[in-house]
Amino acid sequence: MQTMSNFYAKKSLGQNFLKSPGIFLKIARSAKISPEDVVLEIGPGQGGLTEQLLKFGKKVIAVEKDHRLIPILQEKFSKEIKSNKLVLIEADILNFQPTTYNLQPNNYLLVANIPYYITGAIFKKFLELGPQPKTIVLLTQKEVAERIIARDEKESILSISVKVYGKPHIAGIVPRGAFTPTPKVDSAILVIENISKKLFIKNKVDEKTFFKILKTGFAHKRKKLSGNLKKIVKKEAFDAHKISLDARAEDLTVSDWFGLASPN
């Protein structure tokens, strides 16, 4: 039987195991979990973060793709599994159906130390497609987290795609040495709070229309936005929302993009 003493990380699964109990606790606290909350955890790995999540929440649903880890987790959390405080599922999170486990919009939290290569897919699945959690806490690449919060005050498709659904901030930096095997980059605890689709409802803007305009606007970043959008957005829309015809996509705020996507 596979044990943690002879366990090795699979490169194909993007596995980097966090080995600091203090960071597990910081991630769990960043989610502001209440005793009534259900937490969806992606990739529990060796169970370090799972252990902390169980202390704070009502129930944890942990989805693990690596079949080698399932018996280890079953043994470690036998008591919690028996009491149904922990539901352990062997599955690929990208194929996982939240509604099967009664996860509805805004009635759960998503907390995870994910393989970094699926970060974009996780945002699409849980922000755009839903059902949306009320909060997302992800351990992701520091550079990606900084791009999402637009630390350099330059927006991107990624930052706008997150900000239209919630408010992101960085809760802490995790050095590469906190993982085994050691990755090439530092990480950050990215928190996205107040997740909803209320901005689309408030602005009466269709999501597909919004993202079509956003992607077209960023298609040629060095060009003026008015040039990129000339076939799908009228000049009057720029004037109505006081957006300069000389502006570039990275200069626009979420509110600006909604203005350009607005049917009025």
C-alpha positions as CSV (number, residue, x, y, z in Angstrom):
1,M,0.0,0.0,0.0
2,Q,1.2,3.5,-0.8
3,T,2.2,5.5,2.3
4,M,3.3,9.1,2.7
5,S,6.8,7.9,3.5
6,N,7.3,6.4,0.0
7,F,5.0,8.8,-1.9
8,Y,6.3,10.7,-4.8
9,A,4.8,13.7,-6.6
10,K,3.6,13.2,-10.1
11,K,4.8,15.9,-12.5
12,S,2.0,15.1,-15.0
13,L,-0.5,16.1,-12.3
14,G,1.4,19.3,-11.4
15,Q,1.8,18.2,-7.8
16,N,3.7,20.3,-5.4
17,F,2.9,19.4,-1.8
18,L,2.8,22.2,0.8
19,K,4.6,21.2,3.9
20,S,3.9,24.1,6.3
21,P,1.1,23.7,8.9
22,G,1.2,27.5,9.5
23,I,0.4,28.2,5.8
24,F,-2.5,25.6,5.8
25,L,-3.9,27.6,8.7
26,K,-3.5,30.9,7.0
27,I,-5.3,29.6,3.8
28,A,-8.2,28.3,5.9
29,R,-8.5,31.5,7.9
30,S,-8.4,33.6,4.6
31,A,-11.6,31.9,3.6
32,K,-13.4,33.2,6.7
33,I,-15.2,29.9,7.2
34,S,-18.2,29.9,9.5
35,P,-19.4,26.7,11.5
36,E,-22.3,26.5,9.0
37,D,-20.2,26.6,5.8
38,V,-19.7,23.7,3.4
39,V,-16.2,23.8,1.8
40,L,-15.3,22.3,-1.5
41,E,-11.6,21.5,-1.6
42,I,-9.8,20.7,-4.8
43,G,-6.8,18.3,-4.5
44,P,-6.6,17.6,-0.8
45,G,-3.2,15.9,-1.5
46,Q,-1.8,14.7,1.9
47,G,-4.6,16.2,3.8
48,G,-2.8,19.1,5.6
49,L,-5.2,21.8,4.4
50,T,-8.2,19.4,4.8
51,E,-7.4,19.1,8.5
52,Q,-7.6,22.8,9.0
53,L,-10.8,23.2,6.9
54,L,-12.5,20.5,9.0
55,K,-11.8,22.5,12.2
56,F,-13.7,25.6,10.9
57,G,-16.5,24.4,8.6
58,K,-19.6,22.2,8.9
59,K,-18.6,19.9,6.1
60,V,-15.7,19.4,3.6
61,I,-16.2,17.9,0.2
62,A,-12.7,17.0,-1.1
63,V,-12.1,16.1,-4.7
64,E,-8.9,14.2,-5.4
65,K,-7.8,13.1,-8.9
66,D,-4.7,11.0,-7.8
67,H,-6.0,7.5,-7.0
68,R,-2.9,6.8,-5.0
69,L,-3.9,9.4,-2.3
70,I,-7.4,8.1,-1.8
71,P,-6.6,5.2,0.6
72,I,-4.1,7.4,2.5
73,L,-6.8,10.1,3.0
74,Q,-9.4,7.4,3.9
75,E,-7.2,6.1,6.6
76,K,-6.2,9.6,7.9
77,F,-9.8,10.9,8.1
78,S,-11.7,7.6,8.7
79,K,-13.6,9.2,11.7
80,E,-14.6,12.3,9.7
81,I,-15.7,10.3,6.7
82,K,-17.7,8.0,8.9
83,S,-19.5,10.9,10.5
84,N,-20.1,12.5,7.0
85,K,-18.1,15.6,8.0
86,L,-15.8,14.8,5.1
87,V,-16.9,13.5,1.8
88,L,-13.9,12.2,-0.2
89,I,-14.4,11.9,-4.0
90,E,-12.0,10.5,-6.5
91,A,-12.5,12.6,-9.6
92,D,-11.1,15.3,-11.9
93,I,-12.4,18.6,-10.6
94,L,-12.9,19.8,-14.2
95,N,-15.5,16.9,-14.7
96,F,-17.0,17.3,-11.2
97,Q,-20.6,18.4,-11.0
98,P,-21.2,20.5,-7.9
99,T,-25.0,20.2,-8.0
100,T,-24.7,16.4,-7.5
101,Y,-23.5,17.2,-4.0
102,N,-26.1,20.0,-3.4
103,L,-23.6,22.8,-4.0
104,Q,-25.8,25.6,-5.2
105,P,-24.9,29.3,-6.0
106,N,-23.6,31.1,-3.0
107,N,-24.1,28.2,-0.5
108,Y,-20.5,27.0,-0.3
109,L,-16.8,28.1,-0.4
110,L,-14.1,26.8,-2.7
111,V,-10.6,26.5,-1.1
112,A,-7.7,24.8,-2.8
113,N,-4.0,24.3,-3.4
114,I,-4.4,23.5,-7.1
115,P,-2.0,22.5,-9.9
116,Y,-1.2,25.9,-11.4
117,Y,-1.9,24.8,-15.0
118,I,-5.6,24.5,-14.3
119,T,-6.0,28.0,-12.7
120,G,-7.8,29.5,-15.8
121,A,-10.0,26.4,-16.1
122,I,-11.0,26.7,-12.4
123,F,-12.0,30.3,-12.9
124,K,-14.1,29.5,-15.9
125,K,-15.8,26.6,-14.3
126,F,-16.6,28.2,-10.9
127,L,-17.0,31.9,-11.8
128,E,-18.5,31.8,-15.3
129,L,-20.3,28.5,-15.6
130,G,-21.2,28.0,-11.9
131,P,-22.8,27.3,-9.6
132,Q,-20.7,30.0,-8.1
133,P,-19.2,29.7,-4.6
134,K,-19.6,32.8,-2.3
135,T,-15.8,32.9,-1.8
136,I,-12.8,31.3,-3.6
137,V,-9.4,30.9,-2.0
138,L,-6.6,29.6,-4.2
139,L,-3.0,29.1,-3.8
140,T,-1.7,30.2,-7.2
141,Q,1.5,31.6,-8.8
142,K,2.4,34.9,-7.3
143,E,2.8,36.5,-10.7
144,V,-0.7,35.3,-11.7
145,A,-2.2,36.6,-8.4
146,E,-0.6,40.0,-8.9
147,R,-1.9,40.2,-12.5
148,I,-5.4,39.5,-11.3
149,I,-5.4,42.3,-8.7
150,A,-3.6,44.5,-11.3
151,R,-0.8,45.5,-8.9
152,D,0.9,47.5,-11.7
153,E,-2.5,49.2,-12.4
154,K,-2.7,47.6,-15.8
155,E,-5.7,45.4,-16.3
156,S,-5.7,42.2,-18.4
157,I,-8.4,39.8,-19.7
158,L,-7.7,37.7,-16.7
159,S,-8.1,40.5,-14.1
160,I,-11.3,41.8,-15.7
161,S,-12.7,38.3,-16.0
162,V,-12.3,37.8,-12.3
163,K,-13.3,41.3,-11.2
164,V,-16.7,41.2,-13.0
165,Y,-17.7,38.4,-10.6
166,G,-16.0,39.3,-7.3
167,K,-13.4,41.2,-5.4
168,P,-9.9,39.7,-5.5
169,H,-7.0,40.4,-3.0
170,I,-3.8,38.7,-2.0
171,A,-3.9,37.4,1.6
172,G,-0.3,36.4,1.7
173,I,2.9,35.2,-0.2
174,V,4.1,31.6,0.1
175,P,7.8,31.1,-0.7
176,R,8.7,28.3,-3.1
177,G,10.7,26.6,-0.3
178,A,7.4,25.8,1.5
179,F,6.7,23.1,-1.2
180,T,8.1,19.7,-2.1
181,P,9.2,19.3,-4.8
182,T,10.3,22.9,-4.9
183,P,8.6,24.9,-7.7
184,K,10.5,27.5,-9.7
185,V,8.2,30.4,-8.6
186,D,6.8,31.8,-5.4
187,S,3.0,31.5,-4.7
188,A,0.3,33.7,-3.3
189,I,-2.9,33.1,-1.4
190,L,-5.5,34.7,-3.7
191,V,-8.9,35.4,-2.2
192,I,-12.0,36.3,-4.3
193,E,-14.9,37.5,-2.2
194,N,-18.5,38.6,-2.8
195,I,-18.9,36.4,-5.9
196,S,-22.0,36.9,-7.9
197,K,-23.4,37.8,-11.3
198,K,-25.1,41.0,-10.0
199,L,-23.0,43.3,-12.2
200,F,-24.3,41.7,-15.4
201,I,-27.9,42.0,-14.0
202,K,-27.4,45.6,-12.9
203,N,-25.9,46.7,-16.2
204,K,-28.4,44.5,-18.3
205,V,-25.4,43.0,-20.1
206,D,-25.3,39.5,-21.6
207,E,-22.2,37.6,-20.4
208,K,-21.3,36.2,-23.9
209,T,-21.6,39.7,-25.3
210,F,-19.4,41.1,-22.6
211,F,-16.6,38.6,-23.1
212,K,-16.7,38.9,-26.8
213,I,-16.1,42.7,-26.5
214,L,-13.4,42.1,-23.8
215,K,-11.5,39.5,-25.9
216,T,-11.7,41.6,-29.0
217,G,-10.5,44.7,-27.1
218,F,-7.5,42.8,-25.9
219,A,-6.8,41.1,-29.2
220,H,-4.0,43.7,-30.1
221,K,-2.9,45.2,-26.8
222,R,-0.6,47.8,-28.3
223,K,-3.4,49.2,-30.6
224,K,-5.9,51.7,-29.5
225,L,-9.1,50.1,-28.1
226,S,-11.3,52.1,-30.5
227,G,-9.4,50.5,-33.4
228,N,-9.8,47.0,-32.0
229,L,-13.5,47.4,-31.4
230,K,-14.5,49.5,-34.4
231,K,-16.5,46.7,-36.0
232,I,-18.6,45.9,-32.9
233,V,-18.7,49.0,-30.7
234,K,-19.9,52.4,-32.0
235,K,-17.9,55.6,-31.3
236,E,-21.0,57.0,-29.5
237,A,-20.5,54.3,-26.8
238,F,-17.0,55.7,-26.1
239,D,-18.4,59.2,-25.9
240,A,-21.4,58.3,-23.7
241,H,-19.2,56.6,-21.1
242,K,-16.3,59.2,-21.3
243,I,-13.8,56.7,-22.6
244,S,-11.0,58.2,-24.7
245,L,-10.7,57.0,-28.2
246,D,-6.9,56.9,-27.6
247,A,-7.3,54.5,-24.6
248,R,-5.8,51.0,-24.6
249,A,-7.6,47.9,-23.3
250,E,-5.3,47.7,-20.2
251,D,-6.4,51.2,-19.1
252,L,-10.1,50.4,-18.8
253,T,-11.9,49.5,-15.5
254,V,-14.7,47.0,-15.1
255,S,-17.2,49.8,-15.2
256,D,-15.8,51.0,-18.5
257,W,-16.1,47.6,-20.1
258,F,-19.7,47.3,-18.9
259,G,-20.3,50.7,-20.5
260,L,-19.0,49.5,-23.9
261,A,-21.0,46.3,-23.6
262,S,-24.2,48.0,-22.6
263,P,-27.1,47.9,-25.1
264,N,-28.0,51.5,-24.4
